[in-house]
Amino acid sequence: MVLALALSANRSCLCSSTTFHPHPLLNPSPSLHFSPSTFHPQPLCSLIKQHIIPQPSHKASIHRRRCSNSLATADAQFASIIALFQDIGIGFEETQVLLCNNHDLASVPIDSLHVRFLSLRSLGFDPLTLCKLVTKRPTILTANEIDPLLTFLRDNLQGKLEKQQLNRLLSSTEQEFLESFPQKVQFLVDRGIPVDQVVHVLNKVNLSKVLCRRSLEEIDRTISFLEPFGGIALILKRPQILNHDLDTQIVPRVKFLMELSDGDEDSVGKVLLRFPIFLNYSVAHVEEHVGFLSSFAEFDYKQIFRIIQVYPAIVTTSRERKLRPRIQFLKECGLDSDEIFKFLIKGPTFLSISFNENIAYKLVLLVKIGYRYRSKDLAMAIRSATRTNCGNMQKVISLFLNYGFSCEDIVAMSKKQPQILQYNHTSLEKKMEYLIEEMGRDIEELLLFPAFLGYKLDDRIKHRFEVKKLVRGRGMSINKLLTVSEETFAGKRKKVMP
C-alpha cells in the first residue's frame, strides 16, 4: 500500500539513490529521477528512518509495534496530502517534490492544510491559479502570518482585491512582510483615503513594494510631500504615484516643475491633478523637452510652463517625430515665436495628433476651398480644425456649399470666425434653419456676422429673439442682439417692458 511508498522514499533518501519507486496502486507516471546533489530528504523519511535500521533482538517486538503505529500515521498523512493536493490539480509527482523540499508541509495537520485551502478559495482563487500559487510558494500553506492576512482580505476588504493583485501579493512577497499589510492599509484610511475607495488604490499599486516592504514612516512621508500638490485627491486619481520612490523620483520631478513655475505650488498642483502621469517621466526626459522648446521654438520658461499647464501631455510627445516638424510647419507659415506660443495655447493638440490620418487630410480640404498653403491664415484655420474630426469638417464645408455659399465665402467667414470649421455640422444646420425660417433673415447675413453660429440656439439665440421681436420686430441687428452682455440685455429688457 502507501506504506510501501513511504518506505521506498525513505530508502532513496538514506542511500542517495537516483531513482524513486512509487507504489503501484497510486498509478503514478514513470519513476522520478532526482540528482543526489539537489534531492532533499522528505519529512516522512525522517519519521520512519529509525524503523528500518536493524535493532537488538531483545527489543524487536517493542520496536515492531512502534514502527507499525508510526508508519501507519505517516502513511495516512502522506495519503491525505496526496488527495488534498490532487483536488486543486497538483499531481502525484509534483506533490512528491513539494514534500521533499518543504519539510513543514508534512508536519502541519491535514485539517489545518484543508482550512488554509478553503480560506484561499474563499478569496476567489480558481483551482488553476491556486495550484500555481502553491507550487511557487508552498509556504503559503504553512506560514503563521497568512491566516490573519487572509481574514483581513476576506472580512475587511470584502474579498474585493483583484485576483491578479492578490496572487502577486502572496506569491512574490516574503512572509515576514505580509504581517504588517492590514496595519498599513488602515494607515492609508487614517491619512484620508476614503474607506470605499481604498480597494481602488490597492488594486492599482504594487502591493509588495508599497505596502509590504515600505515602513509606515516612508508611506507617511510620501503622502505628506504630495499634500500641497493635491495630496489624497492626486493619489485617488493616480494611485500608481505611490509606486515611485519619494527621494529619487517624486521629489526631483516635482521640484523641476516648481522651478519652471517660479515656485507656484497651486499651479503645479493643478498640472499634476490634470495629468498625474507627468510624474512618470524622469527629470532628464522633461529637461530635454524644455530644452527643445527653449532652443527651437525660442520660448522662455514662463511660456513653456504655460504650455505645460494647457497641455501637460506634451512631455509624452516625440520631439523629433512630432514636435520639430509641427513647429517647423508653423515657422514656414510665417509665425514668429510669440505667434507660435499663442497658437499652441489655443490648439495644443496640433503637436500630437496624427499627421497622415488627420492634419494632412484637413490641410487638403483647406487648400481646396481657397486657403493659400504655408500662410498665416492657413495656420489659424488648421488650429481650429484640430478640435474636430475630418468627417465633421468635411460635412461643415458641404453644408455651407449646399446653402449657396462659395468656397471664397467659406474662407472669408472662417477668417472672421475660425471656430466655424470645428462646430458640429448638425448644430450648425439647426441654427441656419432658425435664422432663415423663424427669424426671417437672409442666410448671407452670416458673411457679415459668422459669430452667430457660435452661440447656443436655445439659451441665447431663441431666448433673445423671442424677447425682442415684439418690441423691435424681425429686422433687428443679429449682431447687437447676441453680442451684448446678459446684464445689458436684461437692463434694456426692463426698460422696454411695461
C-alpha angles and dihedrals in degrees: 000000000000087000089070088055092054092048092047091049091050093052091052090053094049096043097039088234117177095217130069119201111203124203111275094224091065090060095221124179118260116312118289118239118213128190111239089227095056103031115104124200115259119241089238090055092060089047094061099028094102092054099064096050112097110260131204110276096238090061097041096103095051091045093052092054093048091044091052093052094045093047092047089054092046090046093053094044092050093047091048092051091049091052094045094050092046089058090067095040103266107138130221096262094047090050089050091055093045091053092047093052100036111050094181092067092071094046096053113092112254090236090058091051090049092051091048090052090051091050091053092047090051088063090060102263111157117218095257094051091044090050091054092045094052092045092051097039110019091168085076084082097049110030114108092216092066102070097060090045093051090048091051092048092049101040106027099033092033091228091288096130107114112257093235090053092046092048092051091047095053098037101045105033123086111242095240090063095051094068094073095047097097092047092052093048088053089049090058089054091048090052092057110276106136115246091235091054102041091091089054089057094045092051092056103046135070097261096193092051101037105034105022110037097032121080124235088252092057092049091048092050091053094050092045093051092051095049096092090050101049102299113193092006089057092048092049091051093047112013090174087077086081089065090068121091110249100219101038101033118014099040097048093046094049091043091056091052089049090055091051091049093048091244098311103153093179093054092045089050091052091051092051094045090050095045112012091169084077087086090062090072122083123238089247091056094049091044090057091054092046091048091051094050090047096050104031101033093029094228122158121226093263091056092045092052090047089055089048089052091053097037113014090168087077087094088065093055120099111248098210100033099044117002098050099047093042094051090043089055090053090050090052089052088061100257118146125212096276092046091050089051092052090045092054093045090057098034109023095152087071084083096060112027118102116276099204097041099037123008097040092051092051092046089056091051092049094047090048093056092050113279113141112239116250094012130132090244090056090050091053091048094050089049090060092041091060088073094063137049125254094249094054092046091053091049091051091054091046090050092055091047091051090053090057102263118140124225088256089055092051091051091048092050094045091051089056094040109017091179093072088082091061100045119110108266094222092053091048092052092052092052093048091050091050091049091055105033105032103025093037094224132145115256089227089071085082088071089065097036111023089158085080087082091060097062123091111261101220103028098043116010101040095036096052095041093052091050095049105034094080091052103038102017127223096306097074120127110266088206094060092039094059107027101059115096123258091251093052092045092049092047094052090046091057091053096051098042119081 
